[in-house]
C-alpha cells in the first residue's frame, strides 16, 4: 500500500495544486481515465471545504490530504482541524443567520462530493473532520519490451 501525503496552508490558491497531485497519483494507481475529472472535482470540493472551515474558524493548521493506493482501490482522505458541532450548538445569539448560511454551504459541498463519488465517508468531531473518497483501481499493465 503506497501513500502520498500532502499538507498545505488553508489558502484557496493551494486547492488547485491538491487537485493536480490527486489526479496524477490516481492515474498512476490505475483509476480509469474517464473518472479522473470526477477525482479532480471531488478533491477540489473537499479541499475547498476544508480551507473554508479553517478560515472561518481562524485555524492556522494545514489542510491534510492522503492519497492511498491499495491493490484494487484508490482512496483520498481530506482532513481538517475545524471543530464540528451539531447544528443546535452552532446557532447562538445574533450569529444564527451566519451559522445557517455556513451550514447550508457545507451541506451543499458534501452533496456535490456525494454526487461525484460513489464511495464516500464523512466523519466529524470536536477535533476536526475527514472525508474519505474511494474509487476502483486496476494495477497498471506491465509492458515487456
ROMI-857531 format. One record per residue (C-alpha): residue number from 1; z, x, y. Coordinates in nm, 4 decimals. Layout:
residues N
<atom dokol="NUM" up="Z" east="X" north="Y"/>
...
***
This chain:
residues 145
<atom dokol="1" up="0.0000" east="0.0000" north="0.0000"/>
<atom dokol="2" up="-0.1159" east="0.1558" north="0.3279"/>
<atom dokol="3" up="0.0410" east="0.0527" north="0.6565"/>
<atom dokol="4" up="-0.0668" east="0.1293" north="1.0113"/>
<atom dokol="5" up="0.1935" east="0.0662" north="1.2793"/>
<atom dokol="6" up="0.1153" east="0.0134" north="1.6433"/>
<atom dokol="7" up="0.3627" east="-0.0247" north="1.9301"/>
<atom dokol="8" up="0.2592" east="-0.0957" north="2.2850"/>
<atom dokol="9" up="0.4174" east="-0.1796" north="2.6185"/>
<atom dokol="10" up="0.4260" east="-0.5517" north="2.6818"/>
<atom dokol="11" up="0.1276" east="-0.5487" north="2.9164"/>
<atom dokol="12" up="-0.1789" east="-0.7732" north="2.8791"/>
<atom dokol="13" up="-0.4206" east="-0.4793" north="2.9048"/>
<atom dokol="14" up="-0.2919" east="-0.3392" north="2.5735"/>
<atom dokol="15" up="-0.3786" east="-0.6542" north="2.3768"/>
<atom dokol="16" up="-0.7470" east="-0.5557" north="2.3641"/>
<atom dokol="17" up="-0.6593" east="-0.2237" north="2.2031"/>
<atom dokol="18" up="-0.4477" east="-0.4003" north="1.9401"/>
<atom dokol="19" up="-0.7415" east="-0.6316" north="1.8633"/>
<atom dokol="20" up="-0.9827" east="-0.3397" north="1.8211"/>
<atom dokol="21" up="-0.7448" east="-0.1439" north="1.5976"/>
<atom dokol="22" up="-0.6745" east="-0.4543" north="1.3852"/>
<atom dokol="23" up="-1.0455" east="-0.5228" north="1.3339"/>
<atom dokol="24" up="-1.1160" east="-0.1601" north="1.2390"/>
<atom dokol="25" up="-0.8317" east="-0.1458" north="0.9868"/>
<atom dokol="26" up="-0.9238" east="-0.4892" north="0.8471"/>
<atom dokol="27" up="-1.2821" east="-0.3754" north="0.7949"/>
<atom dokol="28" up="-1.1624" east="-0.0622" north="0.6150"/>
<atom dokol="29" up="-0.9263" east="-0.2746" north="0.3997"/>
<atom dokol="30" up="-1.2198" east="-0.4826" north="0.2754"/>
<atom dokol="31" up="-1.1790" east="-0.8005" north="0.4800"/>
<atom dokol="32" up="-1.5076" east="-0.9920" north="0.4793"/>
<atom dokol="33" up="-1.7275" east="-0.9180" north="0.7833"/>
<atom dokol="34" up="-1.7596" east="-1.2913" north="0.8530"/>
<atom dokol="35" up="-1.3816" east="-1.3138" north="0.9020"/>
<atom dokol="36" up="-1.3393" east="-1.0168" north="1.1375"/>
<atom dokol="37" up="-1.3869" east="-1.2304" north="1.4503"/>
<atom dokol="38" up="-1.1032" east="-1.4552" north="1.3303"/>
<atom dokol="39" up="-0.8863" east="-1.1473" north="1.2738"/>
<atom dokol="40" up="-0.9591" east="-1.0249" north="1.6282"/>
<atom dokol="41" up="-0.8890" east="-1.3621" north="1.7855"/>
<atom dokol="42" up="-0.5710" east="-1.4265" north="1.5862"/>
<atom dokol="43" up="-0.4307" east="-1.0810" north="1.6629"/>
<atom dokol="44" up="-0.5209" east="-1.1234" north="2.0293"/>
<atom dokol="45" up="-0.3432" east="-1.4586" north="2.0422"/>
<atom dokol="46" up="-0.0332" east="-1.3287" north="1.8597"/>
<atom dokol="47" up="-0.0127" east="-1.0172" north="2.0782"/>
<atom dokol="48" up="-0.0681" east="-1.2167" north="2.3989"/>
<atom dokol="49" up="0.2121" east="-1.4493" north="2.2928"/>
<atom dokol="50" up="0.4464" east="-1.1554" north="2.2278"/>
<atom dokol="51" up="0.3541" east="-0.9933" north="2.5611"/>
<atom dokol="52" up="0.4227" east="-1.3210" north="2.7428"/>
<atom dokol="53" up="0.7597" east="-1.3664" north="2.5724"/>
<atom dokol="54" up="0.8602" east="-1.0105" north="2.6628"/>
<atom dokol="55" up="0.7511" east="-1.0519" north="3.0249"/>
<atom dokol="56" up="0.9258" east="-1.3885" north="3.0653"/>
<atom dokol="57" up="1.2436" east="-1.2506" north="2.9094"/>
<atom dokol="58" up="1.2346" east="-0.9246" north="3.1052"/>
<atom dokol="59" up="1.2318" east="-0.7254" north="2.7800"/>
<atom dokol="60" up="1.1264" east="-0.3604" north="2.8043"/>
<atom dokol="61" up="1.0920" east="-0.3070" north="2.4284"/>
<atom dokol="62" up="0.7397" east="-0.2597" north="2.2923"/>
<atom dokol="63" up="0.5452" east="-0.5212" north="2.1007"/>
<atom dokol="64" up="0.5148" east="-0.4151" north="1.7362"/>
<atom dokol="65" up="0.2092" east="-0.4612" north="1.5182"/>
<atom dokol="66" up="0.1970" east="-0.3656" north="1.1488"/>
<atom dokol="67" up="-0.1373" east="-0.3648" north="0.9655"/>
<atom dokol="68" up="-0.0648" east="-0.3764" north="0.5930"/>
<atom dokol="69" up="-0.3337" east="-0.3043" north="0.3356"/>
<atom dokol="70" up="-0.2473" east="-0.4203" north="-0.0159"/>
<atom dokol="71" up="-0.4553" east="-0.4388" north="-0.3320"/>
<atom dokol="72" up="-0.6156" east="-0.7801" north="-0.2758"/>
<atom dokol="73" up="-0.4941" east="-0.8804" north="0.0685"/>
<atom dokol="74" up="-0.4637" east="-0.7572" north="0.4233"/>
<atom dokol="75" up="-0.1734" east="-0.8642" north="0.6435"/>
<atom dokol="76" up="-0.0931" east="-0.8233" north="1.0088"/>
<atom dokol="77" up="0.2580" east="-0.8656" north="1.1442"/>
<atom dokol="78" up="0.3121" east="-0.9049" north="1.5182"/>
<atom dokol="79" up="0.6754" east="-0.8786" north="1.6230"/>
<atom dokol="80" up="0.8533" east="-0.9438" north="1.9479"/>
<atom dokol="81" up="1.2125" east="-0.8897" north="2.0546"/>
<atom dokol="82" up="1.2447" east="-1.2031" north="2.2658"/>
<atom dokol="83" up="1.5354" east="-1.4287" north="2.1700"/>
<atom dokol="84" up="1.4021" east="-1.7563" north="2.0342"/>
<atom dokol="85" up="1.6193" east="-2.0623" north="2.0748"/>
<atom dokol="86" up="1.5828" east="-2.4226" north="1.9720"/>
<atom dokol="87" up="1.4277" east="-2.6448" north="2.2412"/>
<atom dokol="88" up="1.7575" east="-2.8180" north="2.3272"/>
<atom dokol="89" up="1.9107" east="-2.4799" north="2.4130"/>
<atom dokol="90" up="1.6120" east="-2.3750" north="2.6246"/>
<atom dokol="91" up="1.6472" east="-2.6621" north="2.8678"/>
<atom dokol="92" up="1.9233" east="-2.6072" north="3.1211"/>
<atom dokol="93" up="1.9583" east="-2.7354" north="3.4755"/>
<atom dokol="94" up="1.6525" east="-2.7110" north="3.7023"/>
<atom dokol="95" up="1.4693" east="-2.4828" north="3.4629"/>
<atom dokol="96" up="1.3838" east="-2.7743" north="3.2346"/>
<atom dokol="97" up="1.0252" east="-2.8112" north="3.3610"/>
<atom dokol="98" up="0.9551" east="-2.4368" north="3.3298"/>
<atom dokol="99" up="1.1043" east="-2.4316" north="2.9794"/>
<atom dokol="100" up="0.8861" east="-2.7269" north="2.8786"/>
<atom dokol="101" up="0.5708" east="-2.5504" north="3.0039"/>
<atom dokol="102" up="0.6662" east="-2.2285" north="2.8228"/>
<atom dokol="103" up="0.7392" east="-2.4186" north="2.5012"/>
<atom dokol="104" up="0.4047" east="-2.6015" north="2.5258"/>
<atom dokol="105" up="0.2144" east="-2.2749" north="2.5778"/>
<atom dokol="106" up="0.3996" east="-2.1187" north="2.2843"/>
<atom dokol="107" up="0.3145" east="-2.4140" north="2.0586"/>
<atom dokol="108" up="-0.0496" east="-2.4030" north="2.1722"/>
<atom dokol="109" up="-0.0740" east="-2.0319" north="2.0886"/>
<atom dokol="110" up="0.0741" east="-2.0920" north="1.7442"/>
<atom dokol="111" up="-0.1670" east="-2.3818" north="1.6884"/>
<atom dokol="112" up="-0.4635" east="-2.1573" north="1.7727"/>
<atom dokol="113" up="-0.3390" east="-1.8937" north="1.5279"/>
<atom dokol="114" up="-0.2871" east="-2.1554" north="1.2560"/>
<atom dokol="115" up="-0.6427" east="-2.2782" north="1.3130"/>
<atom dokol="116" up="-0.7812" east="-1.9269" north="1.2682"/>
<atom dokol="117" up="-0.5698" east="-1.8076" north="0.9755"/>
<atom dokol="118" up="-0.5170" east="-1.9970" north="0.6500"/>
<atom dokol="119" up="-0.2086" east="-1.7975" north="0.5510"/>
<atom dokol="120" up="0.0282" east="-1.7640" north="0.8484"/>
<atom dokol="121" up="0.4054" east="-1.7407" north="0.8529"/>
<atom dokol="122" up="0.6180" east="-1.7598" north="1.1692"/>
<atom dokol="123" up="0.9833" east="-1.6592" north="1.1756"/>
<atom dokol="124" up="1.2036" east="-1.6626" north="1.4846"/>
<atom dokol="125" up="1.5636" east="-1.5906" north="1.5670"/>
<atom dokol="126" up="1.8047" east="-1.4614" north="1.8278"/>
<atom dokol="127" up="1.6718" east="-1.1059" north="1.7949"/>
<atom dokol="128" up="1.3018" east="-1.1811" north="1.8100"/>
<atom dokol="129" up="1.0152" east="-1.3294" north="1.6187"/>
<atom dokol="130" up="0.7481" east="-1.2283" north="1.3726"/>
<atom dokol="131" up="0.4055" east="-1.3725" north="1.2998"/>
<atom dokol="132" up="0.2620" east="-1.2629" north="0.9635"/>
<atom dokol="133" up="-0.1065" east="-1.3382" north="0.9046"/>
<atom dokol="134" up="-0.2769" east="-1.2643" north="0.5727"/>
<atom dokol="135" up="-0.6411" east="-1.2544" north="0.4644"/>
<atom dokol="136" up="-0.8014" east="-1.1822" north="0.1271"/>
<atom dokol="137" up="-0.9487" east="-0.8342" north="0.0935"/>
<atom dokol="138" up="-1.1690" east="-0.6631" north="-0.1576"/>
<atom dokol="139" up="-1.1359" east="-0.2902" north="-0.2086"/>
<atom dokol="140" up="-1.4270" east="-0.1007" north="-0.0567"/>
<atom dokol="141" up="-1.7067" east="-0.0226" north="-0.3004"/>
<atom dokol="142" up="-1.7219" east="0.3357" north="-0.4177"/>
<atom dokol="143" up="-2.0658" east="0.4900" north="-0.3951"/>
<atom dokol="144" up="-2.1704" east="0.7613" north="-0.6312"/>
<atom dokol="145" up="-2.4117" east="0.9989" north="-0.4820"/>
***
